[in-house]
Amino acid sequence: MAYVSVPKDLTKVKNKVAFNLTKRQIICLGIAAVIGLPFYFLTRGVIGNSNAATGMVLLMLPAFLFAMYEKDGMPLEKVLMNIIAVRFLKPDIRRYETENIYEMKIVSKKIINKKKNPQAAVKKGGQKRVRK
């Protein structure tokens, strides 16, 4: 009897469409071919065969990376957006600030005392007592 291993996390399993490639990979490789092949055939007579092939590879490389690169289950565009957000859009130092509700109560009591009895507030805050 044949046994097939089933992965524990089924979210990582991707549907293969043709040639053991996903739909995303086929689309990206198709875009790379549409960009690279005409460049090669139109420029190989002008700049030479090897230079045209090098240019074709350089033009096709971004689409190939978008098709094949994946890190932590995220495709290249999500990885790039995370890098841009962390480096440029969000601040480097994020401060942790809280409001001290007890300090707010003390301040509000002082304000209330000053409003009720302004002379008493002056007497209390006037001079410091020195212990002997």
N, CA, C and O atoms as CSV, one atom per row, in Angstrom:
chain,resi,resn,atom,element,x,y,z
A,1,MET,N,N,0.841,-1.173,0.000
A,1,MET,CA,C,0.000,0.000,0.000
A,1,MET,C,C,0.888,1.239,0.000
A,1,MET,O,O,1.861,1.298,0.751
A,2,ALA,N,N,0.569,2.224,-0.826
A,2,ALA,CA,C,1.374,3.439,-0.950
A,2,ALA,C,C,0.974,4.432,0.125
A,2,ALA,O,O,-0.205,4.589,0.442
A,3,TYR,N,N,1.973,5.096,0.677
A,3,TYR,CA,C,1.742,6.108,1.693
A,3,TYR,C,C,2.138,7.472,1.142
A,3,TYR,O,O,3.149,7.607,0.453
A,4,VAL,N,N,1.337,8.470,1.451
A,4,VAL,CA,C,1.621,9.844,1.028
A,4,VAL,C,C,1.748,10.690,2.283
A,4,VAL,O,O,0.885,10.657,3.160
A,5,SER,N,N,2.851,11.461,2.359
A,5,SER,CA,C,3.023,12.327,3.531
A,5,SER,C,C,2.164,13.576,3.361
A,5,SER,O,O,2.171,14.213,2.308
A,6,VAL,N,N,1.426,13.912,4.411
A,6,VAL,CA,C,0.566,15.089,4.405
A,6,VAL,C,C,1.168,16.099,5.374
A,6,VAL,O,O,1.371,15.775,6.544
A,7,PRO,N,N,1.457,17.311,4.916
A,7,PRO,CA,C,2.030,18.309,5.823
A,7,PRO,C,C,1.028,18.714,6.894
A,7,PRO,O,O,-0.184,18.690,6.678
A,8,LYS,N,N,1.562,19.086,8.056
A,8,LYS,CA,C,0.692,19.475,9.160
A,8,LYS,C,C,0.028,20.821,8.907
A,8,LYS,O,O,-1.132,21.019,9.270
A,9,ASP,N,N,0.757,21.750,8.285
A,9,ASP,CA,C,0.211,23.073,7.995
A,9,ASP,C,C,-0.198,23.129,6.530
A,9,ASP,O,O,0.655,23.235,5.649
A,10,LEU,N,N,-1.487,23.058,6.267
A,10,LEU,CA,C,-1.976,23.012,4.898
A,10,LEU,C,C,-2.038,24.382,4.238
A,10,LEU,O,O,-2.341,24.472,3.049
A,11,THR,N,N,-1.757,25.463,4.989
A,11,THR,CA,C,-1.766,26.786,4.371
A,11,THR,C,C,-0.549,26.989,3.473
A,11,THR,O,O,-0.576,27.842,2.586
A,12,LYS,N,N,0.509,26.224,3.688
A,12,LYS,CA,C,1.715,26.363,2.874
A,12,LYS,C,C,1.624,25.579,1.565
A,12,LYS,O,O,2.479,25.739,0.694
A,13,VAL,N,N,0.619,24.749,1.416
A,13,VAL,CA,C,0.451,23.968,0.196
A,13,VAL,C,C,-0.146,24.874,-0.873
A,13,VAL,O,O,-1.153,25.543,-0.637
A,14,LYS,N,N,0.485,24.895,-2.064
A,14,LYS,CA,C,0.028,25.759,-3.142
A,14,LYS,C,C,-0.428,24.903,-4.315
A,14,LYS,O,O,0.143,23.848,-4.594
A,15,ASN,N,N,-1.460,25.371,-4.991
A,15,ASN,CA,C,-1.986,24.655,-6.146
A,15,ASN,C,C,-1.072,24.874,-7.340
A,15,ASN,O,O,-0.781,26.012,-7.709
A,16,LYS,N,N,-0.627,23.792,-7.934
A,16,LYS,CA,C,0.210,23.858,-9.124
A,16,LYS,C,C,-0.699,23.775,-10.345
A,16,LYS,O,O,-1.576,22.914,-10.418
A,17,VAL,N,N,-0.485,24.680,-11.308
A,17,VAL,CA,C,-1.342,24.737,-12.487
A,17,VAL,C,C,-0.742,23.932,-13.630
A,17,VAL,O,O,-1.357,22.985,-14.120
A,18,ALA,N,N,0.469,24.312,-14.056
A,18,ALA,CA,C,1.107,23.635,-15.181
A,18,ALA,C,C,2.619,23.663,-14.984
A,18,ALA,O,O,3.156,24.617,-14.422
A,19,PHE,N,N,3.297,22.628,-15.440
A,19,PHE,CA,C,4.757,22.519,-15.333
A,19,PHE,C,C,5.247,22.668,-13.894
A,19,PHE,O,O,6.354,23.149,-13.655
A,20,ASN,N,N,4.427,22.257,-12.950
A,20,ASN,CA,C,4.724,22.339,-11.523
A,20,ASN,C,C,4.943,23.786,-11.070
A,20,ASN,O,O,5.731,24.042,-10.160
A,21,LEU,N,N,4.248,24.724,-11.703
A,21,LEU,CA,C,4.313,26.141,-11.354
A,21,LEU,C,C,2.935,26.621,-10.926
A,21,LEU,O,O,1.914,26.111,-11.386
A,22,THR,N,N,2.921,27.606,-10.043
A,22,THR,CA,C,1.646,28.192,-9.629
A,22,THR,C,C,1.191,29.201,-10.671
A,22,THR,O,O,1.945,29.555,-11.578
A,23,LYS,N,N,-0.050,29.662,-10.533
A,23,LYS,CA,C,-0.593,30.638,-11.474
A,23,LYS,C,C,0.203,31.942,-11.416
A,23,LYS,O,O,0.460,32.559,-12.450
A,24,ARG,N,N,0.585,32.353,-10.235
A,24,ARG,CA,C,1.383,33.566,-10.055
A,24,ARG,C,C,2.715,33.450,-10.776
A,24,ARG,O,O,3.135,34.384,-11.459
A,25,GLN,N,N,3.381,32.315,-10.631
A,25,GLN,CA,C,4.675,32.112,-11.270
A,25,GLN,C,C,4.546,32.105,-12.793
A,25,GLN,O,O,5.399,32.662,-13.483
A,26,ILE,N,N,3.498,31.485,-13.325
A,26,ILE,CA,C,3.290,31.457,-14.776
A,26,ILE,C,C,3.057,32.867,-15.314
A,26,ILE,O,O,3.593,33.223,-16.363
A,27,ILE,N,N,2.263,33.672,-14.608
A,27,ILE,CA,C,1.993,35.042,-15.050
A,27,ILE,C,C,3.270,35.880,-15.031
A,27,ILE,O,O,3.552,36.596,-15.992
A,28,CYS,N,N,4.041,35.797,-13.951
A,28,CYS,CA,C,5.272,36.591,-13.844
A,28,CYS,C,C,6.304,36.160,-14.890
A,28,CYS,O,O,6.973,37.008,-15.480
A,29,LEU,N,N,6.438,34.871,-15.121
A,29,LEU,CA,C,7.378,34.402,-16.137
A,29,LEU,C,C,6.910,34.787,-17.537
A,29,LEU,O,O,7.737,35.056,-18.409
A,30,GLY,N,N,5.613,34.818,-17.765
A,30,GLY,CA,C,5.075,35.292,-19.037
A,30,GLY,C,C,5.385,36.764,-19.267
A,30,GLY,O,O,5.742,37.163,-20.375
A,31,ILE,N,N,5.248,37.573,-18.218
A,31,ILE,CA,C,5.598,38.997,-18.312
A,31,ILE,C,C,7.085,39.157,-18.602
A,31,ILE,O,O,7.473,40.005,-19.405
A,32,ALA,N,N,7.913,38.354,-17.957
A,32,ALA,CA,C,9.358,38.409,-18.202
A,32,ALA,C,C,9.665,38.061,-19.650
A,32,ALA,O,O,10.515,38.701,-20.270
A,33,ALA,N,N,8.993,37.061,-20.198
A,33,ALA,CA,C,9.226,36.671,-21.592
A,33,ALA,C,C,8.769,37.762,-22.552
A,33,ALA,O,O,9.433,38.025,-23.555
A,34,VAL,N,N,7.639,38.399,-22.251
A,34,VAL,CA,C,7.123,39.469,-23.111
A,34,VAL,C,C,8.079,40.668,-23.120
A,34,VAL,O,O,8.188,41.363,-24.130
A,35,ILE,N,N,8.760,40.910,-22.018
A,35,ILE,CA,C,9.700,42.027,-21.945
A,35,ILE,C,C,11.063,41.646,-22.521
A,35,ILE,O,O,11.642,42.416,-23.286
A,36,GLY,N,N,11.573,40.494,-22.172
A,36,GLY,CA,C,12.946,40.130,-22.505
A,36,GLY,C,C,13.183,39.656,-23.925
A,36,GLY,O,O,14.170,40.053,-24.544
A,37,LEU,N,N,12.317,38.828,-24.451
A,37,LEU,CA,C,12.548,38.255,-25.782
A,37,LEU,C,C,12.543,39.297,-26.910
A,37,LEU,O,O,13.426,39.256,-27.766
A,38,PRO,N,N,11.583,40.225,-26.940
A,38,PRO,CA,C,11.665,41.247,-27.990
A,38,PRO,C,C,12.935,42.094,-27.884
A,38,PRO,O,O,13.526,42.473,-28.895
A,39,PHE,N,N,13.347,42.384,-26.644
A,39,PHE,CA,C,14.594,43.147,-26.475
A,39,PHE,C,C,15.765,42.398,-27.084
A,39,PHE,O,O,16.588,42.994,-27.779
A,40,TYR,N,N,15.847,41.126,-26.836
A,40,TYR,CA,C,16.956,40.323,-27.372
A,40,TYR,C,C,16.935,40.297,-28.899
A,40,TYR,O,O,17.954,40.547,-29.543
A,41,PHE,N,N,15.775,39.995,-29.474
A,41,PHE,CA,C,15.712,39.856,-30.933
A,41,PHE,C,C,15.893,41.190,-31.661
A,41,PHE,O,O,16.405,41.217,-32.780
A,42,LEU,N,N,15.478,42.289,-31.039
A,42,LEU,CA,C,15.615,43.596,-31.693
A,42,LEU,C,C,17.016,44.189,-31.536
A,42,LEU,O,O,17.419,45.019,-32.351
A,43,THR,N,N,17.758,43.787,-30.521
A,43,THR,CA,C,19.059,44.420,-30.273
A,43,THR,C,C,20.257,43.529,-30.571
A,43,THR,O,O,21.386,44.016,-30.531
A,44,ARG,N,N,20.067,42.264,-30.865
A,44,ARG,CA,C,21.230,41.396,-31.061
A,44,ARG,C,C,22.025,41.761,-32.312
A,44,ARG,O,O,23.230,41.515,-32.352
A,45,GLY,N,N,21.405,42.328,-33.312
A,45,GLY,CA,C,22.136,42.756,-34.500
A,45,GLY,C,C,22.904,44.043,-34.269
A,45,GLY,O,O,23.917,44.282,-34.927
A,46,VAL,N,N,22.444,44.872,-33.351
A,46,VAL,CA,C,23.052,46.182,-33.110
A,46,VAL,C,C,24.184,46.104,-32.084
A,46,VAL,O,O,25.277,46.613,-32.330
A,47,ILE,N,N,23.932,45.474,-30.943
A,47,ILE,CA,C,24.927,45.471,-29.857
A,47,ILE,C,C,25.636,44.131,-29.705
A,47,ILE,O,O,26.506,43.999,-28.844
A,48,GLY,N,N,25.304,43.170,-30.486
A,48,GLY,CA,C,25.963,41.865,-30.395
A,48,GLY,C,C,25.118,40.874,-29.615
A,48,GLY,O,O,24.222,41.240,-28.855
A,49,ASN,N,N,25.436,39.610,-29.832
A,49,ASN,CA,C,24.652,38.523,-29.247
A,49,ASN,C,C,24.788,38.463,-27.723
A,49,ASN,O,O,23.785,38.365,-27.015
A,50,SER,N,N,26.015,38.521,-27.220
A,50,SER,CA,C,26.218,38.375,-25.771
A,50,SER,C,C,25.697,39.588,-25.008
A,50,SER,O,O,25.137,39.434,-23.923
A,51,ASN,N,N,25.871,40.794,-25.555
A,51,ASN,CA,C,25.340,41.988,-24.886
A,51,ASN,C,C,23.813,41.986,-24.888
A,51,ASN,O,O,23.188,42.379,-23.903
A,52,ALA,N,N,23.222,41.551,-25.978
A,52,ALA,CA,C,21.760,41.474,-26.034
A,52,ALA,C,C,21.232,40.441,-25.037
A,52,ALA,O,O,20.208,40.664,-24.392
A,53,ALA,N,N,21.931,39.316,-24.914
A,53,ALA,CA,C,21.514,38.284,-23.951
A,53,ALA,C,C,21.654,38.800,-22.517
A,53,ALA,O,O,20.798,38.533,-21.674
A,54,THR,N,N,22.727,39.535,-22.243
A,54,THR,CA,C,22.908,40.106,-20.899
A,54,THR,C,C,21.806,41.117,-20.596
A,54,THR,O,O,21.252,41.114,-19.496
A,55,GLY,N,N,21.486,41.966,-21.542
A,55,GLY,CA,C,20.398,42.929,-21.351
A,55,GLY,C,C,19.063,42.250,-21.149
A,55,GLY,O,O,18.253,42.688,-20.332
A,56,MET,N,N,18.828,41.168,-21.899
A,56,MET,CA,C,17.578,40.427,-21.741
A,56,MET,C,C,17.473,39.849,-20.328
A,56,MET,O,O,16.424,39.933,-19.689
A,57,VAL,N,N,18.569,39.265,-19.852
A,57,VAL,CA,C,18.558,38.682,-18.504
A,57,VAL,C,C,18.309,39.762,-17.460
A,57,VAL,O,O,17.539,39.545,-16.525
A,58,LEU,N,N,18.944,40.915,-17.601
A,58,LEU,CA,C,18.755,42.005,-16.632
A,58,LEU,C,C,17.320,42.535,-16.658
A,58,LEU,O,O,16.779,42.912,-15.619
A,59,LEU,N,N,16.710,42.566,-17.832
A,59,LEU,CA,C,15.315,43.008,-17.916
A,59,LEU,C,C,14.344,41.974,-17.352
A,59,LEU,O,O,13.301,42.330,-16.803
A,60,MET,N,N,14.687,40.697,-17.489
A,60,MET,CA,C,13.788,39.640,-17.030
A,60,MET,C,C,13.945,39.326,-15.541
A,60,MET,O,O,13.061,38.720,-14.937
A,61,LEU,N,N,15.055,39.733,-14.957
A,61,LEU,CA,C,15.360,39.374,-13.570
A,61,LEU,C,C,14.310,39.854,-12.558
A,61,LEU,O,O,13.920,39.060,-11.702
A,62,PRO,N,N,13.826,41.114,-12.606
A,62,PRO,CA,C,12.813,41.526,-11.614
A,62,PRO,C,C,11.543,40.675,-11.670
A,62,PRO,O,O,11.016,40.284,-10.629
A,63,ALA,N,N,11.050,40.387,-12.873
A,63,ALA,CA,C,9.835,39.569,-12.982
A,63,ALA,C,C,10.091,38.157,-12.467
A,63,ALA,O,O,9.217,37.553,-11.845
A,64,PHE,N,N,11.289,37.629,-12.726
A,64,PHE,CA,C,11.634,36.302,-12.214
A,64,PHE,C,C,11.680,36.307,-10.685
A,64,PHE,O,O,11.221,35.355,-10.052
A,65,LEU,N,N,12.226,37.364,-10.087
A,65,LEU,CA,C,12.269,37.455,-8.625
A,65,LEU,C,C,10.867,37.553,-8.030
A,65,LEU,O,O,10.574,36.925,-7.012
A,66,PHE,N,N,9.996,38.346,-8.670
A,66,PHE,CA,C,8.619,38.438,-8.184
A,66,PHE,C,C,7.903,37.094,-8.286
A,66,PHE,O,O,7.000,36.812,-7.498
A,67,ALA,N,N,8.296,36.269,-9.243
A,67,ALA,CA,C,7.654,34.969,-9.417
A,67,ALA,C,C,8.144,33.955,-8.393
A,67,ALA,O,O,7.345,33.194,-7.848
A,68,MET,N,N,9.446,33.933,-8.126
A,68,MET,CA,C,10.029,32.827,-7.366
A,68,MET,C,C,10.380,33.140,-5.908
A,68,MET,O,O,10.354,32.239,-5.070
A,69,TYR,N,N,10.706,34.389,-5.589
A,69,TYR,CA,C,11.199,34.706,-4.243
A,69,TYR,C,C,10.055,34.708,-3.245
A,69,TYR,O,O,8.985,35.263,-3.499
A,70,GLU,N,N,10.300,34.080,-2.111
A,70,GLU,CA,C,9.324,34.056,-1.031
A,70,GLU,C,C,10.070,33.915,0.287
A,70,GLU,O,O,10.930,33.046,0.432
A,71,LYS,N,N,9.739,34.774,1.246
A,71,LYS,CA,C,10.379,34.715,2.557
A,71,LYS,C,C,9.289,34.710,3.627
A,71,LYS,O,O,8.419,35.581,3.633
A,72,ASP,N,N,9.334,33.754,4.509
A,72,ASP,CA,C,8.361,33.598,5.593
A,72,ASP,C,C,6.924,33.557,5.063
A,72,ASP,O,O,6.007,34.071,5.705
A,73,GLY,N,N,6.735,32.955,3.908
A,73,GLY,CA,C,5.407,32.818,3.334
A,73,GLY,C,C,4.894,34.067,2.649
A,73,GLY,O,O,3.738,34.102,2.229
A,74,MET,N,N,5.736,35.113,2.523
A,74,MET,CA,C,5.315,36.356,1.887
A,74,MET,C,C,6.025,36.507,0.544
A,74,MET,O,O,7.223,36.239,0.446
A,75,PRO,N,N,5.305,36.930,-0.486
A,75,PRO,CA,C,5.961,37.176,-1.774
A,75,PRO,C,C,6.821,38.438,-1.711
A,75,PRO,O,O,6.774,39.188,-0.736
A,76,LEU,N,N,7.600,38.657,-2.759
A,76,LEU,CA,C,8.589,39.734,-2.771
A,76,LEU,C,C,7.974,41.108,-2.555
A,76,LEU,O,O,8.562,41.930,-1.853
A,77,GLU,N,N,6.804,41.387,-3.137
A,77,GLU,CA,C,6.245,42.738,-2.988
A,77,GLU,C,C,5.855,43.034,-1.547
A,77,GLU,O,O,5.970,44.177,-1.105
A,78,LYS,N,N,5.398,42.033,-0.807
A,78,LYS,CA,C,5.073,42.258,0.607
A,78,LYS,C,C,6.335,42.460,1.434
A,78,LYS,O,O,6.359,43.288,2.344
A,79,VAL,N,N,7.382,41.708,1.120
A,79,VAL,CA,C,8.662,41.880,1.816
A,79,VAL,C,C,9.204,43.283,1.561
A,79,VAL,O,O,9.663,43.950,2.488
A,80,LEU,N,N,9.152,43.732,0.308
A,80,LEU,CA,C,9.638,45.075,-0.020
A,80,LEU,C,C,8.805,46.158,0.657
A,80,LEU,O,O,9.354,47.151,1.135
A,81,MET,N,N,7.492,45.980,0.703
A,81,MET,CA,C,6.640,46.975,1.375
A,81,MET,C,C,6.930,47.035,2.871
A,81,MET,O,O,6.897,48.113,3.463
A,82,ASN,N,N,7.214,45.890,3.487
A,82,ASN,CA,C,7.579,45.888,4.904
A,82,ASN,C,C,8.901,46.606,5.129
A,82,ASN,O,O,9.038,47.365,6.088
A,83,ILE,N,N,9.873,46.372,4.255
A,83,ILE,CA,C,11.172,47.038,4.389
A,83,ILE,C,C,11.015,48.550,4.222
A,83,ILE,O,O,11.597,49.319,4.986
A,84,ILE,N,N,10.235,48.978,3.232
A,84,ILE,CA,C,10.019,50.409,3.012
A,84,ILE,C,C,9.299,51.032,4.202
A,84,ILE,O,O,9.645,52.135,4.623
A,85,ALA,N,N,8.308,50.345,4.746
A,85,ALA,CA,C,7.572,50.879,5.893
A,85,ALA,C,C,8.472,51.035,7.104
A,85,ALA,O,O,8.409,52.052,7.795
A,86,VAL,N,N,9.304,50.048,7.369
A,86,VAL,CA,C,10.158,50.092,8.553
A,86,VAL,C,C,11.270,51.126,8.395
A,86,VAL,O,O,11.582,51.850,9.341
A,87,ARG,N,N,11.864,51.198,7.214
A,87,ARG,CA,C,13.010,52.090,7.007
A,87,ARG,C,C,12.616,53.542,6.817
A,87,ARG,O,O,13.292,54.435,7.329
A,88,PHE,N,N,11.512,53.802,6.076
A,88,PHE,CA,C,11.240,55.165,5.657
A,88,PHE,C,C,9.944,55.755,6.196
A,88,PHE,O,O,9.897,56.952,6.479
A,89,LEU,N,N,8.901,54.964,6.345
A,89,LEU,CA,C,7.599,55.524,6.678
A,89,LEU,C,C,7.338,55.632,8.180
A,89,LEU,O,O,6.655,56.557,8.619
A,90,LYS,N,N,7.861,54.716,8.957
A,90,LYS,CA,C,7.618,54.730,10.394
A,90,LYS,C,C,8.828,55.324,11.122
A,90,LYS,O,O,9.952,55.201,10.636
A,91,PRO,N,N,8.621,55.954,12.259
A,91,PRO,CA,C,9.748,56.555,12.981
A,91,PRO,C,C,10.698,55.489,13.531
A,91,PRO,O,O,10.297,54.364,13.830
A,92,ASP,N,N,11.975,55.884,13.655
A,92,ASP,CA,C,12.973,54.954,14.168
A,92,ASP,C,C,12.753,54.635,15.644
A,92,ASP,O,O,12.817,53.476,16.055
A,93,ILE,N,N,12.494,55.673,16.435
A,93,ILE,CA,C,12.320,55.484,17.878
A,93,ILE,C,C,10.856,55.714,18.214
A,93,ILE,O,O,10.303,56.787,17.974
A,94,ARG,N,N,10.253,54.696,18.769
A,94,ARG,CA,C,8.868,54.821,19.193
A,94,ARG,C,C,8.851,54.897,20.709
A,94,ARG,O,O,9.276,53.963,21.390
A,95,ARG,N,N,8.364,56.001,21.232
A,95,ARG,CA,C,8.342,56.192,22.674
A,95,ARG,C,C,7.097,55.561,23.274
A,95,ARG,O,O,6.017,55.566,22.683
A,96,TYR,N,N,7.283,55.031,24.444
A,96,TYR,CA,C,6.161,54.457,25.181
A,96,TYR,C,C,5.700,55.507,26.169
A,96,TYR,O,O,6.419,55.823,27.116
A,97,GLU,N,N,4.524,56.047,25.965
A,97,GLU,CA,C,4.007,57.088,26.841
A,97,GLU,C,C,2.683,56.645,27.445
A,97,GLU,O,O,1.829,56.074,26.768
A,98,THR,N,N,2.538,56.918,28.716
A,98,THR,CA,C,1.278,56.622,29.387
A,98,THR,C,C,0.821,57.857,30.143
A,98,THR,O,O,1.603,58.774,30.393
A,99,GLU,N,N,-0.438,57.867,30.500
A,99,GLU,CA,C,-0.971,58.934,31.332
A,99,GLU,C,C,-1.132,58.389,32.737
A,99,GLU,O,O,-1.802,57.379,32.950
A,100,ASN,N,N,-0.520,59.055,33.685
A,100,ASN,CA,C,-0.603,58.646,35.075
A,100,ASN,C,C,-1.886,59.220,35.659
A,100,ASN,O,O,-1.978,60.423,35.902
A,101,ILE,N,N,-2.870,58.366,35.884
A,101,ILE,CA,C,-4.163,58.860,36.355
A,101,ILE,C,C,-4.073,59.400,37.781
A,101,ILE,O,O,-4.849,60.279,38.156
A,102,TYR,N,N,-3.143,58.890,38.575
A,102,TYR,CA,C,-2.999,59.380,39.937
A,102,TYR,C,C,-2.409,60.782,39.930
A,102,TYR,O,O,-2.807,61.630,40.729
A,103,GLU,N,N,-1.473,61.024,39.044
A,103,GLU,CA,C,-0.902,62.359,38.931
A,103,GLU,C,C,-1.953,63.342,38.436
A,103,GLU,O,O,-1.975,64.496,38.864
A,104,MET,N,N,-2.805,62.902,37.557
A,104,MET,CA,C,-3.869,63.760,37.058
A,104,MET,C,C,-4.840,64.115,38.179
A,104,MET,O,O,-5.354,65.234,38.213
A,105,LYS,N,N,-5.102,63.185,39.098
A,105,LYS,CA,C,-6.011,63.463,40.226
A,105,LYS,C,C,-5.403,64.497,41.154
A,105,LYS,O,O,-6.111,65.382,41.634
A,106,ILE,N,N,-4.111,64.405,41.415
A,106,ILE,CA,C,-3.441,65.362,42.297
A,106,ILE,C,C,-3.475,66.753,41.684
A,106,ILE,O,O,-3.780,67.724,42.376
A,107,VAL,N,N,-3.174,66.860,40.421
A,107,VAL,CA,C,-3.190,68.153,39.734
A,107,VAL,C,C,-4.593,68.728,39.740
A,107,VAL,O,O,-4.774,69.920,39.987
A,108,SER,N,N,-5.594,67.889,39.470
A,108,SER,CA,C,-6.962,68.399,39.439
A,108,SER,C,C,-7.418,68.833,40.834
A,108,SER,O,O,-8.181,69.792,40.946
A,109,LYS,N,N,-6.974,68.159,41.901
A,109,LYS,CA,C,-7.324,68.578,43.263
A,109,LYS,C,C,-6.712,69.932,43.581
A,109,LYS,O,O,-7.355,70.771,44.213
A,110,LYS,N,N,-5.470,70.154,43.148
A,110,LYS,CA,C,-4.833,71.450,43.383
A,110,LYS,C,C,-5.581,72.561,42.658
A,110,LYS,O,O,-5.763,73.649,43.204
A,111,ILE,N,N,-6.007,72.294,41.447
A,111,ILE,CA,C,-6.744,73.293,40.675
A,111,ILE,C,C,-8.074,73.585,41.340
A,111,ILE,O,O,-8.496,74.739,41.410
A,112,ILE,N,N,-8.739,72.544,41.831
A,112,ILE,CA,C,-10.027,72.737,42.503
A,112,ILE,C,C,-9.834,73.513,43.793
A,112,ILE,O,O,-10.633,74.396,44.104
A,113,ASN,N,N,-8.770,73.197,44.565
A,113,ASN,CA,C,-8.504,73.913,45.810
A,113,ASN,C,C,-8.200,75.389,45.554
A,113,ASN,O,O,-8.620,76.255,46.322
A,114,LYS,N,N,-7.473,75.671,44.480
A,114,LYS,CA,C,-7.166,77.064,44.159
A,114,LYS,C,C,-8.425,77.827,43.797
A,114,LYS,O,O,-8.559,79.002,44.138
A,115,LYS,N,N,-9.338,77.179,43.117
A,115,LYS,CA,C,-10.576,77.844,42.718
A,115,LYS,C,C,-11.476,78.090,43.931
A,115,LYS,O,O,-12.117,79.137,44.019
A,116,LYS,N,N,-11.531,77.145,44.856
A,116,LYS,CA,C,-12.400,77.272,46.029
A,116,LYS,C,C,-11.838,78.280,47.024
A,116,LYS,O,O,-12.551,79.159,47.509
A,117,ASN,N,N,-10.533,78.137,47.322
A,117,ASN,CA,C,-9.930,78.982,48.344
A,117,ASN,C,C,-8.562,79.455,47.847
A,117,ASN,O,O,-7.555,78.816,48.149
A,118,PRO,N,N,-8.500,80.526,47.115
A,118,PRO,CA,C,-7.235,80.951,46.527
A,118,PRO,C,C,-6.210,81.379,47.569
A,118,PRO,O,O,-5.012,81.219,47.338
A,119,GLN,N,N,-6.644,81.922,48.716
A,119,GLN,CA,C,-5.691,82.363,49.742
A,119,GLN,C,C,-5.052,81.177,50.446
A,119,GLN,O,O,-3.877,81.245,50.808
A,120,ALA,N,N,-5.794,80.090,50.652
A,120,ALA,CA,C,-5.247,78.909,51.318
A,120,ALA,C,C,-4.199,78.246,50.428
A,120,ALA,O,O,-3.208,77.712,50.926
A,121,ALA,N,N,-4.408,78.279,49.170
A,121,ALA,CA,C,-3.443,77.665,48.257
A,121,ALA,C,C,-2.134,78.437,48.269
A,121,ALA,O,O,-1.064,77.846,48.126
A,122,VAL,N,N,-2.209,79.755,48.438
A,122,VAL,CA,C,-0.988,80.564,48.501
A,122,VAL,C,C,-0.249,80.292,49.798
A,122,VAL,O,O,0.977,80.184,49.791
A,123,LYS,N,N,-0.957,80.179,50.905
A,123,LYS,CA,C,-0.328,79.924,52.194
A,123,LYS,C,C,0.382,78.577,52.210
A,123,LYS,O,O,1.494,78.469,52.725
A,124,LYS,N,N,-0.243,77.562,51.657
A,124,LYS,CA,C,0.354,76.231,51.669
A,124,LYS,C,C,1.613,76.175,50.814
A,124,LYS,O,O,2.585,75.521,51.191
A,125,GLY,N,N,1.610,76.838,49.692
A,125,GLY,CA,C,2.737,76.738,48.783
A,125,GLY,C,C,3.789,77.803,49.012
A,125,GLY,O,O,4.781,77.829,48.283
A,126,GLY,N,N,3.627,78.673,49.977
A,126,GLY,CA,C,4.517,79.820,50.152
A,126,GLY,C,C,5.927,79.462,50.564
A,126,GLY,O,O,6.844,79.565,49.749
A,127,GLN,N,N,6.136,79.036,51.825
A,127,GLN,CA,C,7.478,78.772,52.324
A,127,GLN,C,C,7.602,77.311,52.729
A,127,GLN,O,O,6.625,76.642,53.063
A,128,LYS,N,N,8.835,76.851,52.684
A,128,LYS,CA,C,9.100,75.482,53.085
A,128,LYS,C,C,9.374,75.447,54.583
A,128,LYS,O,O,9.990,76.360,55.131
A,129,ARG,N,N,8.923,74.412,55.226
A,129,ARG,CA,C,9.209,74.241,56.641
A,129,ARG,C,C,10.558,73.593,56.809
A,129,ARG,O,O,10.915,72.681,56.063
A,130,VAL,N,N,11.300,74.053,57.775
A,130,VAL,CA,C,12.612,73.476,58.050
A,130,VAL,C,C,12.525,72.807,59.412
A,130,VAL,O,O,12.137,73.434,60.399
A,131,ARG,N,N,12.888,71.537,59.460
A,131,ARG,CA,C,12.862,70.788,60.734
A,131,ARG,C,C,14.114,71.100,61.526
A,131,ARG,O,O,15.210,71.216,60.979
A,132,LYS,N,N,13.927,71.232,62.809
A,132,LYS,CA,C,15.074,71.500,63.677
A,132,LYS,C,C,15.386,70.324,64.555
A,132,LYS,O,O,16.325,70.379,65.349
